[in-house]
Amino acid sequence: MAITKKRFEEIVNELRRKGEIVPATYDCVFKAIMRNCSKYRADTTSRLTGIIKEVILNTYQEKNTEYVIDNALEKGKVSDVLFGINGFIINYEFNGRNWQGLIERNDAYLGKIKNDLIRKTESYDKMPKVIQININNFYSFLSRENVLEFKSRDKYGIVESDKWGKIYVNLKLIREKYKRGLNLSKLEKELLILTLTKVDEIDKIAEGDEELMEVAKELKKLTEDINTIGLYDLEEERRWIENSKLNTAREKGIEKGIEKGIEKGIKQGIKDEKKSIAKNLLKDGLSVSKVSKYTGLSKKQVSMLM
């Protein structure tokens, strides 16, 4: 459903009042940044992959429309950002939250790209290398590293194939470092700016930096765009619904836990009462067998009370 002009103005005015922009943690903004900010895209990709920045700038080709869904089985294989450069295919995925099956979904898309390349390439040795970069807005694999690289290796560290690789970015750790007032590297600043919402913070971190100022300008422009705000509003609603579902599930879980706790307490109370009765019967001289019969406790349990 299209956003109304009135709703657009309400959202933009509220953001202006707060001195905020729509951050790149929203799908629509992240994609726009990675497509429109060529210098930023090239520099960040170069620092993450080691590919020469000039190669990325001069040979960039958008590929988002080339690897389309072929059939119903590929319904979950949808990319955030996909582009080609000389000898490489780069796939960016922004993962706002962790969920069961996330890695498998992204693996499926990585596999689709590789399979499509096999069909299109004359020989295996001429296939470009595929690198998937997962920018995670959560703690990745409980690691304390800001950037993690994955390849298929054996126990001696020998790489099985150099035709693919995966990189994971730990945005939460970079934000922690920023909040603690520690110095950030250029790459950390480039990743941090994706999460910032305050205009003054964005301007401060971008000041004097060509790539970061490109992003700051784009973020402000996107926040004034009715299409961006419309997608942002829809995503906000979706997030609100998801959070409501999570909270409801959490509350139900607590209720079940309380119920189980009460049930457990009742069972424990009955058990304690049986033990108390058993002790009194033993004091009256009844045999272990009879006490066991009358209380329902095992002979071993009764014997332990003597």
HELIX and SHEET records of a PDB file:
HELIX    1   1 LYS A    5  LYS A   18  1                                  14    
HELIX    2   2 ASP A   27  ASN A   36  1                                  10    
HELIX    3   3 SER A   38  THR A   49  1                                  12    
HELIX    4   4 LYS A   53  THR A   59  1                                   7    
HELIX    5   5 ALA A   72  GLU A   74  5                                   3    
HELIX    6   6 LEU A  102  LYS A  120  1                                  19    
HELIX    7   7 TYR A  124  LYS A  126  5                                   3    
HELIX    8   8 LEU A  171  LYS A  179  1                                   9    
HELIX    9   9 LYS A  186  LEU A  192  1                                   7    
HELIX   10  10 VAL A  199  ALA A  206  1                                   8    
HELIX   11  11 GLU A  210  THR A  223  1                                  14    
HELIX   12  12 ILE A  226  LYS A  283  1                                  58    
HELIX   13  13 VAL A  288  THR A  295  1                                   8    
HELIX   14  14 LYS A  299  SER A  303  1                                   5    
SHEET    1   A 6 GLN A  61  GLU A  62  0                                        
SHEET    2   A 6 VAL A  81  ILE A  85 -1                                        
SHEET    3   A 6 PHE A  88  ASN A  95 -1                                        
SHEET    4   A 6 LYS A 129  ASN A 136  1                                        
SHEET    5   A 6 TRP A 164  ASN A 170  1                                        
SHEET    6   A 6 VAL A 147  PHE A 150 -1                                        
END                                                                             
